[in-house]
Amino acid sequence: MNKKLQLFKYVTADLTSALAGWSLFILYWTQLPANPVYTDHDEQMLYRLFFRGLVLSPMVLLLIYYFTGYYNDVFRKSRLSELWQTFGNILLGSTIIYLALNIGNIPLNKPEGSLSPILSLFMFLFVITYLPRLICTTLTTRKVHSGKIGFNTLLIGSNSKAIEVWHEMINQKRGSGNKFIGFVTVNNGSQNGLSKYLPNLGKIDDIHNIITEKNVQEVIIAIEYNEHDMINLIINKLINVDVEIKAIPSLYDILTGRVRMSSILGTPLISVSHNPMPAWQQNVKTFLDYFIAIFALVITLPLTLFLVLAIKLTSKGPVFYSHERIGMYGKPFRIYKFRSMYNDAEKDGPELSSKNDGRITPIGKFMRRSRYDEIPNFFNVLKGEMSLVGPRPERKFYIEQIIQTAPHYLHLLKVKPGITSWGQVKYGYAENVDQMIQRLKYDLLYLDNMSLFVDFKILIYTILTIIKRSGI
């Protein structure tokens, strides 16, 4: 199962379809109508229209497919959902192309009974785009159902519920693509009845290593009702891994409408690892991260040069400061900042700063009030380690202390950390672990309300903080 190859197939098919659909549209309006009469000026306009469309059509359409999340999961596609998604994407794309190229003002010979230019553009692009997609998705779906394409799957649970789920999924009329590699137990009292059918790979405490070593892509939680007190522990253990997480629903879950089925013949499961933002918003957010980061680095270049000189002249030590922080899925990365403290300020170990911290240099106090010390964070954004908006990343030293009191902190690791956050806007900098925990509720609220609208509001309040110089 080669994800990059499958993605290449879809992108190549869509690129070819965009070029072919546009070419057929021009052919229809210039060659097929009986006895077309064009002046030399008209022909020049049509040539320009054709070549501009060859550039614009694939660019517009591929961007729409990307931003709407069409390429996010290339192996698990529903043909019916794909039909509606393609319809909506082409409708939007053909409208943009029509207006951008000003096709309505181009001299086109319209034979009696023919379609309007915008409708014919939509029809050509839709048909010639959807047919290759339908073929590709159908072939892939058949390979998934037959087991030729599969996803390494780990069961959490070992008794009757786990056995029931395993039997039901392997005996489905059409396979779901799940290749069960084994199971893990959730407590020492488990009877491990599933061991008759699958290998026991360890306990819940070992799950992170198991997922990494076995290349697990999907986890199904199938624990007994008397083990439901373990659910928070299980979810917290799975926070730091990028896998699809599903769970068997209870009758309450079904009655309250939490179970959403995408396959009529599939086993009913609740998706636990849902994305906090719709795919199109997430892709727009990523695009804006890179665009604004580049823009910010360019416009702050004079300020950056001033700060570099000021830091160098006012205290000994390097201009930039970096240390390790924990990012998405618990992956460590080095965060970059302008040095705002005297050199070797943390020679005795990590220590949070305060308003009257004597370790902060005079230029450091100026930078912190306006958050200018965080300008180098934009390089972390360009490296894909951070976002503009998201929970502020912490050091492992403090995370280990936080989770002793608030283990739900680990939920923040489901998203990229940010340069600014709801917690920082509402609460400000934390001076100790207790304040970090108090600030945590705002970051959890952000996680439950993630949207581009919320991000824009946080960015506006952050800009106001910079203008008012109230960063400390």
C-alpha positions in Angstrom: 0.0 0.0 0.0 1.8 3.1 -1.3 0.0 6.2 -0.3 2.2 8.5 -2.3 1.7 6.5 -5.5 -2.1 6.5 -4.9 -2.1 10.3 -4.4 0.0 10.7 -7.5 -2.6 8.8 -9.5 -5.5 11.0 -8.3 -3.5 14.3 -8.8 -2.3 13.2 -12.3 -5.9 12.2 -13.3 -7.3 15.5 -12.0 -4.6 17.5 -13.8 -5.2 15.7 -17.1 -9.0 16.0 -16.7 -8.7 19.8 -16.1 -6.6 20.2 -19.3 -8.8 17.9 -21.3 -12.1 19.4 -20.1 -11.0 22.9 -20.9 -9.7 21.9 -24.4 -13.0 20.1 -25.2 -14.9 23.2 -24.0 -12.9 25.4 -26.5 -13.3 22.9 -29.2 -17.1 22.7 -28.7 -17.4 26.5 -29.1 -15.0 27.0 -32.0 -15.1 24.0 -34.2 -18.3 22.0 -33.8 -20.9 24.7 -34.5 -21.9 24.8 -38.2 -20.0 27.5 -40.3 -18.4 29.5 -37.5 -17.4 33.0 -38.6 -14.6 34.7 -36.7 -12.7 37.8 -37.5 -8.9 37.9 -37.1 -9.4 39.9 -33.9 -11.8 37.3 -32.6 -9.5 34.4 -33.4 -6.6 36.2 -31.5 -9.0 36.6 -28.5 -9.9 32.9 -28.7 -6.2 31.8 -28.8 -5.5 33.9 -25.8 -8.5 32.5 -24.0 -7.4 28.9 -24.8 -3.9 29.3 -23.5 -4.9 31.3 -20.4 -7.4 28.6 -19.6 -4.8 25.9 -19.9 -2.9 27.6 -17.1 -5.8 28.7 -15.0 -8.1 25.7 -15.1 -5.8 23.1 -13.5 -4.4 25.7 -11.0 -7.9 26.7 -9.8 -9.3 23.2 -9.7 -6.3 21.5 -8.0 -6.3 24.2 -5.3 -10.0 23.7 -4.7 -9.5 19.9 -4.4 -6.7 20.5 -2.0 -8.5 23.0 0.2 -11.7 20.9 0.4 -9.7 17.9 1.6 -10.2 15.6 -1.4 -6.7 14.3 -1.2 -6.6 13.7 2.6 -7.5 10.0 2.6 -6.8 8.4 -0.8 -7.6 4.8 0.2 -10.9 5.2 2.1 -13.3 7.0 -0.3 -17.0 6.7 -0.7 -18.1 6.8 -4.4 -21.4 8.5 -3.5 -19.6 11.1 -1.3 -17.1 11.6 -4.1 -19.9 12.2 -6.6 -21.3 15.1 -4.5 -17.8 16.5 -3.6 -16.8 16.5 -7.3 -20.1 18.1 -8.3 -19.6 20.9 -5.7 -15.9 21.4 -6.5 -16.4 21.6 -10.3 -19.4 23.9 -9.9 -17.2 26.3 -7.8 -14.2 25.9 -10.1 -16.0 26.4 -13.4 -17.7 29.6 -12.0 -14.3 31.0 -10.9 -12.7 30.1 -14.3 -15.7 31.6 -16.2 -15.5 34.9 -14.3 -11.7 35.1 -14.2 -11.4 34.7 -17.9 -14.4 36.9 -18.6 -15.8 34.2 -20.9 -19.1 36.0 -21.1 -17.6 38.8 -23.2 -15.7 36.5 -25.6 -17.3 36.2 -29.1 -18.6 32.6 -29.2 -20.8 31.3 -31.9 -23.8 29.8 -30.1 -25.7 27.3 -32.2 -29.4 27.0 -31.7 -30.3 24.7 -28.8 -26.7 24.6 -27.4 -25.8 24.9 -23.8 -24.7 28.2 -22.3 -20.9 28.7 -22.0 -20.8 28.4 -18.2 -23.1 25.3 -18.2 -21.1 23.6 -21.0 -17.8 24.4 -19.2 -19.2 22.8 -16.0 -20.5 19.7 -17.9 -17.2 19.1 -19.7 -15.1 19.5 -16.6 -17.5 17.4 -14.4 -17.9 14.4 -16.7 -14.2 14.2 -17.7 -13.1 14.6 -14.0 -15.6 12.3 -12.3 -15.2 9.3 -14.7 -11.4 8.7 -14.0 -12.0 9.3 -10.3 -14.9 6.7 -10.3 -12.6 4.2 -12.0 -9.7 4.8 -9.7 -11.9 4.7 -6.5 -13.8 1.6 -7.7 -10.6 -0.3 -8.3 -9.2 0.8 -4.9 -12.4 0.0 -3.1 -12.4 -3.6 -4.6 -8.8 -4.1 -3.4 -9.8 -3.0 0.1 -12.9 -5.3 0.2 -10.8 -8.2 -1.1 -8.0 -7.7 1.4 -5.3 -6.7 -1.2 -5.2 -3.3 0.5 -5.4 -3.3 4.2 -4.8 -1.2 7.3 -2.9 -2.7 10.3 -5.4 -2.7 13.1 -5.0 -3.2 16.8 -7.8 -4.2 19.2 -7.9 -2.8 22.7 -9.7 -5.4 24.8 -9.4 -9.1 25.2 -12.8 -10.6 26.2 -16.3 -11.0 24.9 -16.7 -7.6 23.3 -13.4 -7.7 21.6 -14.1 -11.3 20.3 -17.6 -10.1 19.1 -16.1 -7.2 17.2 -13.3 -9.4 15.7 -15.8 -12.1 14.5 -18.2 -9.5 13.1 -15.5 -7.6 11.1 -13.8 -10.6 9.6 -17.1 -12.2 8.6 -18.5 -9.1 6.9 -19.8 -9.7 3.3 -17.3 -7.1 2.1 -14.1 -6.6 4.0 -13.4 -3.2 5.7 -9.7 -3.4 5.0 -8.8 -4.0 8.6 -5.8 -6.4 9.1 -5.8 -7.4 12.7 -2.3 -7.8 14.0 -3.2 -8.4 17.6 -4.6 -7.0 20.8 -3.6 -5.4 24.1 -5.2 -5.9 27.5 -6.5 -3.0 29.6 -6.0 -4.4 33.1 -4.3 -7.3 34.9 -7.6 -9.0 35.6 -8.5 -9.6 31.9 -9.1 -13.3 30.9 -7.6 -12.8 27.4 -10.2 -14.9 25.6 -9.2 -13.2 22.4 -5.8 -14.9 22.6 -7.4 -17.9 20.8 -7.6 -15.9 17.7 -5.0 -13.1 17.8 -1.6 -12.6 19.5 -1.5 -10.7 22.8 1.0 -7.9 22.0 1.1 -6.5 25.6 -0.7 -4.1 27.9 -2.2 -0.7 27.5 1.0 0.9 28.9 2.9 -0.6 26.0 0.6 0.7 23.3 2.7 3.6 22.0 5.7 1.3 21.3 3.4 -1.4 19.8 1.8 1.2 17.4 5.2 2.4 16.3 6.8 -1.0 15.9 3.8 -2.7 14.1 3.0 0.4 11.9 -0.6 0.4 13.3 -3.0 2.6 11.3 -6.2 2.0 13.1 -7.1 1.2 16.7 -10.5 -0.2 17.8 -11.5 0.1 21.5 -13.6 -3.0 22.4 -13.6 -3.2 26.2 -16.2 -4.7 28.6 -18.8 -2.5 30.3 -17.1 -3.1 33.6 -13.8 -1.7 32.2 -15.3 1.6 31.0 -13.6 3.4 33.9 -10.4 2.8 31.9 -11.6 4.8 28.9 -9.9 8.1 29.9 -6.6 6.3 30.5 -6.9 4.6 27.1 -7.7 7.8 25.2 -4.8 9.6 27.0 -2.4 6.8 25.9 -3.5 7.3 22.3 -3.2 11.1 22.2 0.4 11.1 21.0 -0.1 8.7 18.1 -1.4 9.6 14.6 -3.9 6.7 14.1 -7.6 6.3 13.3 -9.3 5.5 16.6 -12.7 3.9 16.8 -14.9 2.4 19.6 -17.9 0.1 19.9 -21.0 2.2 20.7 -23.3 1.6 23.7 -27.1 1.6 23.3 -27.0 5.2 24.7 -24.6 6.3 22.0 -26.9 4.9 19.3 -30.1 6.5 20.8 -28.4 9.9 21.1 -27.2 9.8 17.5 -23.5 9.7 18.1 -23.0 6.7 15.7 -22.6 7.8 12.1 -22.3 5.1 9.5 -20.4 5.6 6.2 -20.9 1.9 5.1 -24.2 0.2 5.2 -22.6 -3.3 5.5 -19.9 -2.2 8.0 -19.7 -2.7 11.7 -21.2 0.3 13.6 -18.3 2.1 15.3 -17.8 5.6 16.8 -14.9 7.6 15.4 -13.0 8.9 18.4 -10.2 10.5 16.4 -12.3 13.1 14.6 -10.6 16.2 13.2 -11.3 19.3 15.3 -11.7 21.3 12.1 -13.4 20.5 8.7 -10.8 19.5 6.1 -11.2 22.7 4.1 -10.7 24.9 7.1 -7.6 22.9 8.2 -6.1 23.2 4.8 -6.9 27.0 4.6 -5.4 27.3 8.1 -2.2 25.6 7.0 -2.0 27.8 3.9 -2.5 30.9 6.0 0.2 29.8 8.4 2.8 29.7 5.7 1.6 32.8 3.9 1.4 35.0 7.0 4.7 33.6 8.4 6.6 34.6 5.2 4.8 38.0 5.1 5.5 38.6 8.8 9.2 37.8 8.4 9.5 40.2 5.5 7.8 43.2 7.0 9.5 42.7 10.4 13.0 42.5 8.8 14.0 46.1 9.8 12.8 45.4 13.3 14.6 42.1 13.4 17.9 43.8 12.3 17.4 46.4 15.1 16.7 43.7 17.7 19.7 41.7 16.6 21.9 44.7 17.1 20.3 45.8 20.4 20.6 42.3 21.9 24.3 42.0 20.8 25.2 45.4 22.2 23.4 45.2 25.5 24.4 41.8 26.9 26.8 39.0 26.3 25.7 35.8 24.6 24.0 34.6 21.4 21.2 36.6 19.7 18.9 33.7 19.3 17.8 31.3 22.0 16.4 27.8 21.4 15.4 24.9 23.6 13.3 21.7 23.2 9.5 21.8 23.4 6.8 19.2 22.8 4.8 19.5 19.6 1.9 17.7 17.9 1.6 14.0 18.8 4.3 14.5 21.5 7.1 15.0 19.0 9.9 17.2 20.4 11.2 20.2 18.4 13.4 23.2 19.0 11.6 26.5 19.3 13.5 29.7 18.3 13.2 33.0 20.1 15.2 36.2 20.5 17.2 35.9 23.7 15.5 38.0 26.3 17.4 36.8 29.4 21.0 37.1 30.4 23.2 34.2 29.2 23.1 31.0 31.3 19.8 32.2 33.0 18.8 28.5 33.3 22.1 27.0 34.2 20.5 25.5 37.4 17.6 24.0 35.4 14.3 25.1 33.8 12.6 28.0 35.5 9.5 30.0 34.4 9.9 33.8 34.2 7.8 36.3 36.1 7.0 40.0 35.8 9.9 41.2 37.9 12.3 38.5 36.9 15.9 39.7 37.4 17.2 37.4 34.7 15.4 39.4 31.9 17.6 42.0 30.2 16.4 45.6 29.6 15.9 44.9 25.9 14.3 41.6 26.9 11.6 43.5 28.9 10.9 45.6 25.8 10.6 42.6 23.6 8.4 40.6 25.9 5.9 43.5 26.4 5.4 43.5 22.6 6.1 39.8 22.1 8.9 40.7 19.7 11.0 38.0 21.2 8.7 35.5 19.5 9.3 36.7 15.9 11.7 33.8 15.2 8.7 31.5 16.0 7.7 32.1 12.4 10.6 29.9 11.3 9.0 27.1 13.3 5.8 27.7 11.4 7.6 27.5 8.1 9.2 24.2 9.3 5.7 22.8 9.9 6.3 22.5 13.7 4.0 25.2 14.8 0.9 27.1 13.7 0.0 30.8 14.1 -2.8 29.9 16.5 -2.8 26.9 18.8 -2.0 25.9 22.4 1.5 27.2 23.4 4.1 24.4 23.4 5.6 23.5 26.8 8.8 21.8 27.8 8.6 18.1 28.8 9.9 19.1 32.3 6.6 21.0 32.9 4.3 18.7 31.0 5.3 15.9 33.3 4.3 18.0 36.3 1.0 19.2 34.7 -0.3 15.8 33.8 0.1 14.6 37.4 -2.8 17.0 38.3 -4.4 17.5 34.9 -3.9 14.4 32.7 -6.3 15.9 30.1 -3.5 18.3 29.1 -2.4 15.6 26.7 -5.4 16.4 24.6 -3.7 19.6 23.5 -1.1 17.4 21.7 -3.7 16.5 19.1 -3.0 19.8 17.3 0.0 21.9 16.3 1.2 24.3 19.0 0.8 28.0 18.2 2.7 31.3 18.4 -0.4 32.6 20.2 -3.3 30.9 21.8 -6.7 31.4 23.4 -5.1 30.6 26.8 -2.4 33.2 26.3 -4.9 35.9 25.1 -7.2 35.2 28.1 -4.7 34.5 30.8 -1.3 35.6 29.7 2.1 34.1 30.5 2.1 31.5 33.3 4.6 31.9 36.1 4.2 28.5 37.7 2.6 25.1 37.1 -0.6 26.0 38.9 -1.1 28.9 36.5 -0.4 26.6 33.6 -3.2 24.4 34.8 -5.6 27.4 35.2 -4.7 28.5 31.6 -5.3 25.0 30.4 -9.1 25.3 30.4 -8.9 28.1 27.7 -6.8 25.9 25.5 -9.2 23.0 25.9 -12.0 25.4 25.0 -10.1 26.3 21.8 -9.8 22.6 21.0 -13.5 22.2 21.2 -14.2 25.3 19.2 -11.5 25.3 16.5 -12.4 27.3 13.4 -10.9 29.9 11.2 -13.3 32.4 12.8 -11.9 31.7 16.3 -8.3 31.9 14.9 -9.0 35.3 13.4 -10.4 36.6 16.7 -7.4 35.3 18.6 -5.0 36.9 16.1 -6.9 40.2 16.4 -6.6 40.2 20.2 -2.9 39.2 19.9 -2.3 42.2 17.6 -4.0 44.5 20.2 -1.7 43.0 22.9 1.3 43.9 20.7 0.0 47.4 20.1 -0.8 48.0 23.8 2.6 46.4 24.7 0.9 44.3 27.5 2.6 41.0 26.7 4.0 40.5 30.2 
